[in-house]
Structure formats: C-alpha cells, structure tokens
C-alpha cells in the first residue's frame, strides 16, 4: 500500500497537533509537512508536492478557499480535504473540486472514509493523466454547482445572464430563474472570464452579450440595458469597464 503524502494547513497550532495525532492512527497517511497560513502553504506545496492537503478555511490573509483556488491552477495538483468548523462553505468547497469536507472535531472513522475517497481520486487521476502535450485546463470557471431546494444544480458559466450581490451571497440570474451562491462578488469576479463578463457596479456583474445598449440620463449617469428587459445603473468606479467594452 502506497502512503499518501499529506500536508496539514491550519493557523491554530492546537488544531494542527490534533490532526497530526489523528493522522498517526491512519496507516495510509505519511505526514509531509505543516503550515500555519495560506501563503506558507502554497510555498510548501510547490516544494514538497504532497498527494493530499488537509486545509482549514478560516485563516488570516489568504484563507483556505484562496489556497484551494491557487492549487487548482497548479500543474500537478494535490487532492484537497477541507477540515473546518464552518458548515457554510461546503458548496463552494466542492465547486473547487475538494475530495471531502470534514467538520471539526474530526472522528477517526470519518477521516478514514475521506482517505478512501482520496485513494479513489488519486487512482482516477493516474489513469486519466494527460500526455505531456495535452492542453492546460481552462483558466476561468466553466460551471458552478449551486444549492437549490434539496439538490445541487449545475449551471454553466455561459448560461448566467447577470450576477447580483445580496450581502454574503451572489444571486445568479439564469433566464427566468435565479440561484444563490455563497461567495463574495470580488472572488466570483476573479473566477469569471473577463472576455465574457463585465462588472458594472459594486453589486452587479453582467454577461457581455446580455447587454444590448448603453444609455445616459443627461446628467452623466449611465445605464446598461439588458436583453431580457430592465437595466442596471453603471457605477462611476466601473464606468471605465463599460467604455472599454465599447472600444472607447
């Protein structure tokens, strides 16, 4: 049985120690290193190239979600298990292709089931390894999995007409329907292809081909008129984005 080289990332030393003790009871895990913040974690991941990263979410500066996004852009990516005290980031975690999502305190049997999933993920990845000349994965998000009633719904990025911020959630408007995603508008903007989407207001991102015209009210305020009706006021901070879209 090949050991799974594992890194633990958590800003609380006691949490790291508890995970180390738990991992010591799992014979499939070989501890490769630990880190106490996101930036140090990325440096170690590049150097150590572990098979698995056990990752906390709530960390200063670069949080676990940010680390997972950065891992997703790496050439040789380790599997990721989130280990956190917060339930509310599960959907976003799986949207980032996390193998599992463990809530603290972690029981040994729950960790063992998570490692079962890691083994399957690593085996599948080895079988599907692309040839050296294969095209790199897309830089921008192609789809989102969002909760809706009692299920998760897959939404292709190209189906989203516009995105509207509602406090800690983003409302994705898809035709006559809308879905809530737990994420900030700035982090979502970073994941969207700027050739397809444009931010026009601190609370609004719009798909470019959903905008049919721009108009102003005579006092310097501009609005984006949308294909399905309605319009969005363009914030002064984002007026340059609208002008760039028109080539002016």
Buried (B, 14 or more C-beta within 10 A) or exposed (E): EEEBBBBBBBBBEEBBEBBBEBBEEBEBBBBBBBBBBBBBBBEBBEEBBBBBBBBBBBBEEBBBBBBBBBBBEEEEBBBBBBBBEBEEBBBBBBBBEBBBBBBBEBEEEBBBEBBEBBBEBBEEEEEEEEEEEEEEEEEEBEEBBBBEEEEBBEBEBEBBBBBBBEEEBBBBBBEEEBBBBBBBBEBBBEBBBBEBBBBBBEBBBBBEEBBEEBEEEEEEEBBBBBBEEEBBBBBEEBBEBBEEBEEE
